[in-house]
C-alpha cells in the first residue's frame, strides 16, 4: 500500500477509537437509563453499532500490521507496476483516462485510483507505453492503448 493509504487507515482507526467509540458508549448508557433492555430498540442498535466499530478497528489494525508500504517516489521504469500512474485512451471512443494503481483499501475510481486487483489493473501490469490491452469489465470488453506510464 502507499504511504497515503497507510495514513488514511491510521486516521480511520484513530477516528473510530477517539470519536465513534466514546459516542457509542454514551448512547448505550443513555439507552440503559430507559429501563427494560429486552425491548429497548435504542440499546440494541447502539450495541450493534459498538460491535461494528470494534470489528472494523480490529480489521484495520490487522491490515496495518501486515501492510507493506511502497514509496512511489522511489519507483521508476517503463512498465506498469503497483503505484504507476497510467494514461490510457479508449480505442473505441478515443476518451482518455488516467489511473493510479493502488492497494485495495485505497482504491477510488472516481478519483482515478484503481485497485491492483481490479480487472483493468491486472490487464495493465507489465505492459508499457504503446501497448494495447483488452479488459473484460462488468460493462463488457474494452480496448485501451497506453499513452504514458509515470511514477508521481
N, C-alpha and C positions, 0 to 999 in steps of 0.2 A: 504494500500500500504506500501511497505517497505520504510525505510528512504532513501535508494539509489534511489528508484523510484521517491520519492518526490523531491529529489535534482535534478534529471535529468529533471523533468518537470520545476522546477525553472530555471535551466540553459537554457532550450529551450525558456522560456518566456523572460529571460534576453537577449538572442541572438536575438530574434525577435524584441525586443524594442530598443536595442542598435546598432544592425548591420543591420538587414533587413529593418526595418522601415526607418532609415535615407537614406539607399541606394535607396530604392524605391522612397522616396521623391525627391532625386536628379534626378532619371530617369524621374519622372513626370515633374519636372522643365525643364529638357533638351528637353523633347518631346513638351512641351508648346512653347518653343522657336522656334520650327519648323513651327509654324503658325497654319493654319486651323485645329481645333481639331476634327471636324466631320469626317475627312478622315485620321486621324493620327493614324496609327496602333500601333506605339510605345506608344503613350499616353494611348490608350485603354488597351493595355497589362499591362502597369505599374499600371493603376487604378485597373485592375483585381487583380494584384499581391498585391496591397495595401489592397484591400478588403479581400483577403485570409489571409494576415498577421494579420490584425486586428481581423478577425473572429477566427483564430487559437489562438491568445493571449487571447481573451475573453473565449474561450472554455477551455484552460488550466488553466486560473485563476479560473474558475468555478470548475474544477476538484480539484484543490488545496484547495479551500475554503471548499469543502465537504469531503476532504480526511481524513482518519483515519490512522495514521502512526503506524505500528506494529513493535516493536523492536524484531526481530527474535532471538537475542542473549538471550532474556529472556524467550523464549519458550522452552518447553521440552515435553516429552511424548513419547508414543509408537505408537500412531495413527497418520495418515496423516491428517494434517491441513494446513491452509494457512501458507506459509513460510517454510514448511518442504522440505528437500531435500530427494528425494526418489530414491533408486537404484532398478531398475527393470530388469527382464530377460524375453525376449520374449519366451513364452513356445513352439513356433513352431521353430524358428530359433536359439534359445539359445543366441541371441545377447543381451548384457547388455546395458542399457540406464540409465542415471542419470538426473533427472529433479528437479528443484526447483519450487514450486508452488508460483506464484506471482500475483500481480494485472494485470488487462487487459493492462494498458499502459506500463507495464514493460516487458511484455512477449517478448521473442525472442527465439524460439525453437532451432535455430542453436547454441545458447549459453547455452542451457539446462535450459531455464527459460520459463515455460509454464503458461498460464493464468488460473486463478482459475475457469474461466467459460468454459475452453476447455473440450471436451469430456473425455480426459484421466484424467484430474484433477478431474472432477466431479465423475468419477468412483473410483478414489483413496481415496477421502475424507472419513475419518472414518475408513479406513482399517489399518491393522497392518502388521508387518513383518511376512512373511509366507503365507499371504492371496493371493488368486488368483483373478484377476479381468478381466472381459470381457469389452472391449472397442469397441464401434461402431464408427469407424473412417471413414473419407471420402474414404480411400482406402479399406475399408471392416473391418469386425470384427477381433479383435486381442485379444489374451490372454496373460496376464503378471502375473508373480509371483513377489511379493515384497520381495526383498532381505534385504533392510535396510531402516530405517526411521531415519533421523537425522535433527537437527536444528543447522546449522552453519552459 
